[in-house]
């Protein structure tokens, strides 16, 4: 059994790649998905794992604390933030900064994650746009999970999250990414646990996730390869 702690940002790709990896390696994957900051809390609490997929600041902190083997650090991919609505609902125009800002102000309700990379970026963006106070009463901040699920159930009008996380939800329509001027990218970085029980299998999974065979999975998930 290969124990993996993974950011939600690469959830779709990891789940799609898992069956072939399990057949080829003989190792079943036991995956826990959460925002990177939530996973860091599990790591700090002593959770034993073979592989972690986190954002760079969280990964670097775990390496500095001796919880992840430094030489194993490998950048996998990156993805930007986007907006989704319930399938069949009107699609706001978010292609420009002005349209994006107006769509948020006009929305009756918005879902975002408080501790995820997308939520932190969203908080910075609405502060920059000067609309944070206006949006405060209608934002449903989640600790983790997939905000698209709230839109799919009709509980919110707009779901804001990483494009790869929105792609993991059925029943929604992804309106598009943030405007280029407001876009930032969440990078997914893999590292092997310092106390990993299956370090060789963890190395093999990293190799699988960075292979050419995985590139179509990244593209379908709204992600792109990243290096560093």
C-alpha positions in Angstrom: 0.0 0.0 0.0 1.4 3.4 -1.0 0.1 6.2 1.2 -0.3 9.6 -0.5 -1.2 13.0 0.9 -2.3 15.1 -2.1 -3.4 18.6 -2.7 -6.9 18.8 -4.3 -5.2 20.7 -7.1 -4.0 17.5 -8.8 -6.8 15.3 -7.8 -8.2 14.6 -11.2 -4.8 13.7 -12.7 -3.9 11.5 -9.8 -7.1 9.6 -9.8 -6.9 9.1 -13.6 -3.3 7.9 -13.4 -3.9 5.6 -10.4 -5.3 2.5 -12.1 -2.5 2.1 -14.6 0.1 2.8 -11.9 -1.4 0.2 -9.6 -1.5 -2.4 -12.4 2.1 -1.7 -13.4 3.6 -1.5 -9.9 1.5 -3.8 -7.9 1.0 -1.1 -5.3 -2.4 0.1 -4.3 -2.7 3.8 -3.6 -4.3 5.1 -0.4 -4.8 8.8 -1.1 -6.0 11.6 1.2 -7.0 14.8 -0.7 -7.1 18.1 1.0 -5.8 21.7 0.6 -2.0 21.7 1.1 -2.2 23.7 4.3 -4.6 21.2 5.8 -2.3 18.3 4.8 0.6 20.2 6.4 -1.3 20.0 9.7 -1.6 16.2 9.3 2.1 16.0 8.6 2.9 18.1 11.6 0.7 15.9 13.7 2.9 12.9 12.8 1.0 11.4 9.9 3.1 8.6 8.3 3.1 8.8 4.5 5.1 7.7 1.5 4.4 10.7 -0.9 3.1 14.2 -0.5 2.0 16.5 -3.2 1.8 20.0 -1.9 2.3 23.7 -2.9 5.9 24.9 -2.9 5.8 27.0 0.4 4.2 24.1 2.2 6.6 21.5 0.7 9.6 23.7 1.5 8.5 24.1 5.1 8.0 20.3 5.5 11.5 19.7 4.0 13.0 22.3 6.4 11.4 20.5 9.3 12.9 17.1 8.2 9.5 15.5 7.3 10.2 15.1 3.6 13.5 14.0 1.9 15.0 17.1 0.3 16.5 15.3 -2.8 13.0 13.9 -3.7 11.4 17.3 -4.3 10.0 17.3 -7.9 7.7 19.9 -9.5 4.8 18.2 -11.3 2.4 20.7 -12.8 0.6 24.0 -12.4 -2.9 25.3 -12.8 -4.7 28.6 -12.5 -7.9 29.7 -10.8 -11.3 29.8 -12.5 -15.0 30.3 -12.0 -17.8 27.9 -12.5 -21.6 28.0 -12.4 -24.4 25.4 -12.2 -24.7 23.6 -15.6 -27.3 25.5 -17.6 -27.1 28.6 -15.6 -26.2 32.0 -17.2 -22.5 32.4 -17.8 -21.1 35.8 -16.6 -18.5 37.6 -18.7 -15.2 37.3 -16.8 -12.8 37.8 -19.6 -11.8 41.3 -18.5 -10.9 42.7 -15.1 -13.9 44.9 -15.2 -16.3 42.1 -16.2 -14.8 39.7 -13.6 -15.2 42.3 -10.8 -18.8 43.1 -11.9 -19.7 39.4 -12.1 -18.6 38.9 -8.5 -20.4 42.0 -7.3 -23.6 40.9 -9.1 -23.5 37.3 -7.8 -25.9 36.3 -5.0 -23.4 33.9 -3.5 -19.9 32.6 -4.0 -18.0 29.6 -2.7 -14.2 29.6 -2.1 -11.8 27.7 0.1 -10.3 29.4 3.1 -7.1 27.4 3.3 -6.5 26.3 -0.3 -4.2 28.0 -2.8 -7.2 29.2 -4.8 -8.9 30.7 -1.8 -5.8 32.6 -0.7 -5.4 34.0 -4.3 -9.1 34.9 -4.5 -8.8 36.8 -1.2 -5.8 38.8 -2.6 -7.7 39.5 -5.8 -10.8 40.9 -4.3 -8.7 43.0 -2.0 -6.8 44.3 -5.0 -10.1 45.1 -6.8 -11.5 46.9 -3.7 -14.6 44.7 -3.5 -13.7 42.5 -0.5 -16.1 44.3 1.9 -18.9 44.2 -0.6 -18.5 40.4 -1.2 -17.9 39.4 2.5 -21.6 38.7 3.3 -22.1 36.4 0.3 -18.9 34.4 0.2 -19.1 30.8 1.7 -15.6 30.0 2.8 -15.0 26.3 3.0 -12.1 24.8 4.9 -11.4 22.4 2.0 -13.2 20.2 -0.4 -14.5 21.1 -3.9 -16.4 24.4 -4.2 -17.9 23.2 -7.5 -20.0 20.7 -5.6 -21.9 23.6 -4.0 -22.6 25.1 -7.4 -23.7 21.7 -8.7 -26.2 21.5 -5.9 -27.4 25.0 -6.6 -26.3 26.2 -3.2 -24.1 29.0 -4.6 -24.2 31.0 -7.9 -20.4 31.1 -8.5 -17.7 28.6 -7.5 -14.1 29.8 -7.4 -11.3 27.3 -7.3 -8.3 26.0 -9.2 -9.4 24.9 -12.7 -8.1 21.4 -12.0 -10.4 21.2 -9.0 -13.4 22.5 -10.9 -12.7 19.9 -13.6 -13.2 17.2 -10.9 -16.9 18.1 -10.4 -19.8 17.1 -12.7 -22.9 19.2 -13.1 -21.2 22.5 -13.4 -20.1 24.7 -16.3 -16.6 26.2 -16.1 -17.0 29.8 -17.2 -13.3 30.3 -17.6 -10.1 31.3 -15.9 -9.4 34.5 -14.0 -8.4 37.4 -16.4 -4.7 37.2 -17.2 -4.0 40.4 -15.2 -5.4 38.7 -12.1 -4.2 35.2 -12.7 -1.7 33.4 -10.5 -0.7 29.7 -10.7 -0.8 27.0 -8.1 2.2 24.7 -8.5 2.0 21.1 -7.4 5.3 19.7 -6.0 5.9 16.1 -4.9 8.2 14.8 -2.2 8.8 11.5 -0.5 8.2 11.2 3.3 11.4 11.1 5.4 9.8 8.0 7.1 8.3 6.5 4.0 7.6 2.8 4.1 7.6 2.5 0.3 10.2 5.0 -1.0 10.9 3.1 -4.2 7.2 2.9 -5.1 6.9 6.6 -4.3 9.7 7.4 -6.6 8.0 5.4 -9.3 4.8 7.3 -8.9 6.6 10.6 -9.3 8.2 9.3 -12.5 4.7 8.2 -13.7 3.2 11.7 -13.0 6.0 13.4 -14.9 6.1 11.1 -17.9 4.9 12.0 -21.3 2.0 9.5 -20.9 0.5 11.8 -18.2 0.6 15.0 -20.4 -2.9 14.4 -21.9 -4.3 13.8 -18.4 -2.8 17.2 -17.3 -4.4 19.0 -20.3 -7.8 17.5 -19.7 -7.6 18.5 -16.0 -6.8 22.2 -16.9 -3.2 21.8 -15.9 0.2 22.2 -17.6 3.6 20.8 -16.9 5.9 22.9 -14.7 9.5 22.7 -13.9 11.7 23.7 -11.0 
